[in-house]
Amino acid sequence: MLSVFLALASTFVESGFGTALIQDSGATDKEFSTVFYSNAAFGVLLYFFMYAAAPAIAVFYDQPVLISLTRVMSLILITNSLGLIHSVMLMKGIKFKVLAKISLLSVVISGFAGIIMAYNGFGVWSLAFQSLINSITRSSLLWVFNRWKPAISFSVEAFKRLFGFGSKLLLSGLLFQIFDNIYAVIIGKTYDSSRLGLYSQAKNMSSIPIGTVTSIVQTVSFPILSTIQNEDNRLRDGYRRVVKLVVCVTFPLSLLLIVVAKPLTVVMLTEKWFTSCPVVSIDVSGKFIIPSNNHKPEYPQCEGETRHLPCA
């Protein structure tokens, strides 16, 4: 339910500055410091905006618990903003092994904490604190592995120049986040949280083949292609290779996921998530798959869900 609000706020915090710095081969320490302070300021401002908007969000969904959840989870905006520049510097330096270590440690630590909280009955709060702990851990490790500290300087000229490049990415990012998350808003408002949970889990599962591969390739290829941005022929050839690689990997993986959606869901998530399978196939293939009318869910908690969920 909070995904669209947090996604839009996170896009504003980054504002395309990181991409602008990676693309700029002559970025100086003053420019990195300028972007660091800008990101931090945006993170704090947007946190207070989300804090004030929390009651309105809770009223919109008719879920009072969203007031406290929004205010806690929005802290991610501040913690993420403090590690953005360190992440950009590592990407710009092609130090993806370090980034992989940081991501792995963050996921393990936060995942372990989330599991303990869930086991002890914290419910949805285990997910909220898992996300927050992941953000805090990742930003802290970025500072540890990349020992850069911002200088006490801010360049208005550098801000305008970098924002001139990043603003276009900001607009495209906002459009993407609205399109990608608007379904969750509609389903969460029209139906109930359990239906939205089924949809969200199916969407996450269907994004594994395309989202993971594309994210990895894009993260690695962009700083490399930026080094040859003035060589049109090499840049064009390199970009074509990247597109071919992504298509050759994601297309067969997507087809495989459509075929094994049901058994994979049962094995990974247990039978209670069985009714999310049609949504996985629809989201991957773009085709509406109608469940059999005579299908009788084996488990009581699935009763009645198969008929309605795909329509949502």
C-alpha positions as CSV (number, residue, x, y, z in Angstrom):
1,M,0.0,0.0,0.0
2,L,2.9,2.4,0.7
3,S,5.0,1.3,-2.3
4,V,3.9,4.0,-4.7
5,F,4.5,6.8,-2.1
6,L,7.9,5.6,-1.0
7,A,8.9,4.9,-4.6
8,L,8.0,8.4,-5.8
9,A,9.7,10.0,-2.8
10,S,12.9,7.9,-3.3
11,T,13.0,9.0,-7.0
12,F,12.8,12.7,-5.8
13,V,15.6,12.1,-3.3
14,E,18.0,10.7,-6.0
15,S,16.8,13.2,-8.6
16,G,19.0,11.7,-11.3
17,F,22.1,13.2,-9.7
18,G,23.8,9.8,-9.3
19,T,23.4,9.0,-13.0
20,A,24.6,12.5,-13.9
21,L,27.8,12.0,-11.8
22,I,28.5,8.6,-13.4
23,Q,28.1,10.1,-16.8
24,D,30.3,13.1,-16.0
25,S,33.9,11.9,-16.6
26,G,35.3,15.1,-15.1
27,A,33.3,15.1,-11.8
28,T,35.3,16.7,-8.9
29,D,35.1,16.3,-5.2
30,K,33.2,19.6,-5.0
31,E,30.5,18.2,-7.2
32,F,30.3,15.0,-5.2
33,S,29.9,17.0,-2.0
34,T,27.2,19.2,-3.6
35,V,25.2,16.2,-4.6
36,F,25.7,14.6,-1.2
37,Y,24.2,17.6,0.6
38,S,21.4,17.9,-2.0
39,N,20.4,14.3,-1.6
40,A,20.5,14.5,2.2
41,A,18.4,17.7,2.1
42,F,15.8,16.1,-0.2
43,G,15.7,13.0,2.0
44,V,15.0,15.0,5.2
45,L,12.4,17.2,3.5
46,L,10.6,14.3,1.9
47,Y,10.6,12.4,5.2
48,F,8.8,15.3,6.9
49,F,6.4,15.5,3.9
50,M,5.6,11.7,4.3
51,Y,5.3,12.2,8.1
52,A,2.7,14.9,7.6
53,A,0.9,12.9,4.8
54,A,0.7,9.7,6.9
55,P,-2.9,10.4,8.3
56,A,-4.2,11.1,4.7
57,I,-2.7,7.9,3.4
58,A,-4.3,5.9,6.2
59,V,-7.7,7.5,5.5
60,F,-7.3,6.8,1.8
61,Y,-6.8,3.1,2.5
62,D,-9.0,3.0,5.6
63,Q,-6.1,1.4,7.5
64,P,-5.2,3.3,10.7
65,V,-2.0,1.3,11.2
66,L,-0.6,3.0,8.1
67,I,0.0,6.2,10.0
68,S,2.8,4.7,12.2
69,L,4.0,2.4,9.4
70,T,4.4,5.3,7.0
71,R,6.3,7.4,9.6
72,V,8.7,4.5,10.4
73,M,9.3,3.3,6.9
74,S,9.8,6.8,5.5
75,L,13.0,7.0,7.6
76,I,14.4,4.9,4.7
77,L,14.4,8.1,2.6
78,I,17.0,9.7,5.0
79,T,19.2,6.7,5.5
80,N,19.3,5.9,1.8
81,S,20.2,9.5,0.9
82,L,23.3,9.3,3.1
83,G,24.7,6.4,1.1
84,L,23.8,7.4,-2.4
85,I,27.0,9.2,-3.3
86,H,29.2,6.4,-1.8
87,S,27.3,3.9,-4.0
88,V,27.8,6.1,-7.0
89,M,31.5,6.4,-6.4
90,L,31.9,2.7,-6.2
91,M,29.9,2.2,-9.4
92,K,31.8,4.9,-11.2
93,G,35.0,3.1,-10.1
94,I,33.7,-0.2,-11.4
95,K,34.0,-1.7,-7.9
96,F,31.0,-4.0,-8.2
97,K,32.6,-6.7,-6.1
98,V,32.5,-4.3,-3.1
99,L,28.9,-3.4,-3.8
100,A,28.0,-7.1,-4.0
101,K,29.5,-7.7,-0.6
102,I,27.6,-4.7,0.9
103,S,24.3,-5.9,-0.6
104,L,24.8,-9.4,0.6
105,L,25.7,-8.4,4.1
106,S,22.8,-6.0,4.3
107,V,20.3,-8.6,3.1
108,V,21.6,-11.3,5.5
109,I,21.6,-9.0,8.5
110,S,18.2,-7.4,7.8
111,G,16.6,-10.7,6.7
112,F,17.8,-12.4,9.9
113,A,16.3,-9.5,12.0
114,G,13.0,-9.6,10.1
115,I,12.7,-13.4,10.5
116,I,13.2,-13.2,14.2
117,M,10.6,-10.4,14.6
118,A,8.1,-12.3,12.4
119,Y,8.7,-15.5,14.5
120,N,8.0,-13.5,17.7
121,G,4.7,-12.1,16.4
122,F,5.5,-8.6,15.2
123,G,3.5,-9.2,12.0
124,V,3.7,-6.4,9.4
125,W,6.2,-4.5,11.6
126,S,8.8,-7.2,10.9
127,L,8.7,-6.3,7.2
128,A,8.9,-2.5,8.0
129,F,11.9,-2.9,10.3
130,Q,13.5,-5.4,7.9
131,S,13.5,-2.7,5.2
132,L,14.7,0.0,7.6
133,I,17.5,-2.2,9.0
134,N,18.5,-3.1,5.4
135,S,18.8,0.6,4.5
136,I,20.7,1.5,7.7
137,T,23.1,-1.4,7.3
138,R,23.7,-0.7,3.6
139,S,24.4,3.0,4.1
140,S,26.7,2.3,7.0
141,L,28.7,-0.3,5.1
142,L,29.0,2.0,2.1
143,W,30.7,4.5,4.4
144,V,33.0,1.8,5.8
145,F,34.1,0.4,2.4
146,N,34.3,3.7,0.7
147,R,36.0,6.1,3.1
148,W,35.0,9.3,1.3
149,K,33.8,12.3,3.4
150,P,32.0,15.3,1.9
151,A,33.9,18.5,1.9
152,I,32.3,21.6,3.5
153,S,31.4,23.1,0.2
154,F,28.4,23.5,-2.1
155,S,28.5,24.7,-5.7
156,V,25.3,26.2,-7.0
157,E,26.7,26.1,-10.6
158,A,27.5,22.4,-10.3
159,F,24.0,21.8,-8.8
160,K,22.3,23.5,-11.8
161,R,24.5,21.7,-14.3
162,L,24.0,18.2,-12.8
163,F,20.3,18.8,-12.2
164,G,19.9,19.9,-15.8
165,F,21.0,16.4,-16.8
166,G,19.3,14.6,-13.9
167,S,15.9,16.3,-14.2
168,K,15.1,14.5,-17.4
169,L,15.9,11.2,-15.6
170,L,13.8,12.4,-12.6
171,L,10.8,12.9,-14.8
172,S,11.1,9.5,-16.6
173,G,11.7,7.9,-13.2
174,L,8.5,9.4,-11.8
175,L,6.5,8.3,-14.8
176,F,7.9,4.7,-14.4
177,Q,7.2,4.6,-10.7
178,I,3.6,5.8,-11.2
179,F,3.0,3.3,-13.9
180,D,4.7,0.4,-12.0
181,N,2.9,1.1,-8.7
182,I,-0.5,2.5,-9.6
183,Y,-2.0,-1.0,-9.7
184,A,-1.2,-1.5,-6.1
185,V,-3.0,1.7,-5.2
186,I,-6.1,0.7,-7.1
187,I,-6.2,-2.9,-5.8
188,G,-5.4,-1.7,-2.2
189,K,-8.2,0.8,-2.3
190,T,-10.8,-1.3,-4.2
191,Y,-10.2,-4.7,-2.5
192,D,-8.5,-5.6,0.7
193,S,-4.9,-6.0,1.9
194,S,-4.9,-9.8,1.4
195,R,-5.7,-9.4,-2.3
196,L,-3.0,-6.7,-2.6
197,G,-0.6,-9.1,-0.9
198,L,-1.3,-11.8,-3.4
199,Y,-0.9,-9.4,-6.3
200,S,2.3,-7.9,-4.9
201,Q,3.9,-11.3,-4.2
202,A,3.0,-12.4,-7.8
203,K,4.5,-9.2,-9.2
204,N,7.7,-9.6,-7.3
205,M,8.0,-13.2,-8.5
206,S,7.4,-12.3,-12.1
207,S,10.0,-9.6,-12.0
208,I,12.8,-11.9,-11.1
209,P,14.0,-12.9,-14.6
210,I,13.7,-9.5,-16.3
211,G,14.2,-7.2,-13.3
212,T,17.2,-8.9,-11.9
213,V,19.1,-9.4,-15.1
214,T,18.3,-6.0,-16.5
215,S,19.3,-4.3,-13.2
216,I,22.6,-6.1,-13.1
217,V,23.5,-5.4,-16.7
218,Q,22.4,-1.8,-16.5
219,T,24.3,-1.1,-13.4
220,V,27.5,-2.6,-14.8
221,S,27.2,-1.3,-18.4
222,F,26.3,2.3,-17.8
223,P,29.6,3.4,-16.2
224,I,31.5,1.4,-18.7
225,L,29.6,2.9,-21.7
226,S,30.0,6.3,-20.2
227,T,33.8,6.1,-20.6
228,I,33.3,5.8,-24.4
229,Q,30.4,8.3,-24.7
230,N,32.4,10.4,-27.2
231,E,33.1,7.5,-29.5
232,D,29.8,7.1,-31.4
233,N,30.6,3.8,-33.2
234,R,32.0,2.0,-30.2
235,L,29.1,3.3,-28.0
236,R,26.5,2.1,-30.5
237,D,28.2,-1.3,-30.9
238,G,28.5,-1.7,-27.1
239,Y,24.9,-0.7,-26.6
240,R,23.7,-3.3,-29.1
241,R,25.6,-6.0,-27.4
242,V,24.0,-5.1,-24.1
243,V,20.5,-5.2,-25.6
244,K,21.2,-8.6,-27.2
245,L,22.6,-10.0,-24.0
246,V,19.5,-8.9,-22.0
247,V,17.1,-10.3,-24.5
248,C,18.9,-13.6,-24.9
249,V,18.9,-14.2,-21.2
250,T,15.5,-12.8,-20.1
251,F,13.3,-14.2,-22.9
252,P,13.9,-17.9,-22.1
253,L,13.8,-17.2,-18.4
254,S,10.4,-15.5,-18.8
255,L,9.1,-18.5,-20.8
256,L,10.4,-20.9,-18.1
257,L,8.7,-18.9,-15.3
258,I,5.4,-19.0,-17.1
259,V,5.6,-22.8,-17.4
260,V,6.8,-23.5,-13.8
261,A,4.8,-20.7,-12.0
262,K,2.5,-23.0,-10.1
263,P,5.0,-25.6,-8.8
264,L,7.6,-22.9,-8.1
265,T,5.1,-20.9,-6.0
266,V,4.0,-23.9,-4.0
267,V,7.6,-24.9,-3.3
268,M,8.9,-21.4,-2.4
269,L,5.9,-19.9,-0.8
270,T,3.7,-22.9,0.2
271,E,0.1,-23.6,-0.9
272,K,-1.4,-20.5,0.7
273,W,0.0,-18.4,-2.2
274,F,-1.3,-20.8,-4.9
275,T,-3.9,-18.4,-6.1
276,S,-1.3,-15.8,-7.1
277,C,0.0,-18.2,-9.8
278,P,-2.3,-16.9,-12.6
279,V,-1.1,-13.3,-11.9
280,V,2.5,-14.4,-12.2
281,S,1.8,-15.9,-15.7
282,I,-0.2,-12.8,-16.7
283,D,2.4,-10.4,-15.5
284,V,5.2,-12.2,-17.4
285,S,3.4,-13.0,-20.6
286,G,1.0,-10.1,-20.8
287,K,-1.8,-12.5,-21.6
288,F,-4.9,-13.2,-19.6
289,I,-4.9,-16.7,-18.4
290,I,-8.3,-17.9,-17.2
291,P,-8.2,-20.6,-14.5
292,S,-10.3,-23.7,-14.9
293,N,-13.9,-23.2,-13.7
294,N,-13.9,-26.6,-12.1
295,H,-10.8,-26.0,-10.1
296,K,-11.4,-26.7,-6.4
297,P,-8.7,-25.3,-4.1
298,E,-7.4,-28.0,-1.9
299,Y,-6.8,-25.6,1.0
300,P,-9.7,-23.7,2.7
301,Q,-7.8,-20.4,2.8
302,C,-7.7,-20.3,-1.0
303,E,-11.4,-20.9,-1.4
304,G,-13.0,-18.3,-3.7
305,E,-9.8,-16.5,-4.5
306,T,-9.1,-18.1,-7.9
307,R,-12.2,-16.8,-9.5
308,H,-11.7,-13.1,-8.4
309,L,-8.0,-12.4,-8.2
310,P,-7.1,-12.4,-11.9
311,C,-10.0,-10.0,-12.6
312,A,-8.3,-7.6,-10.0
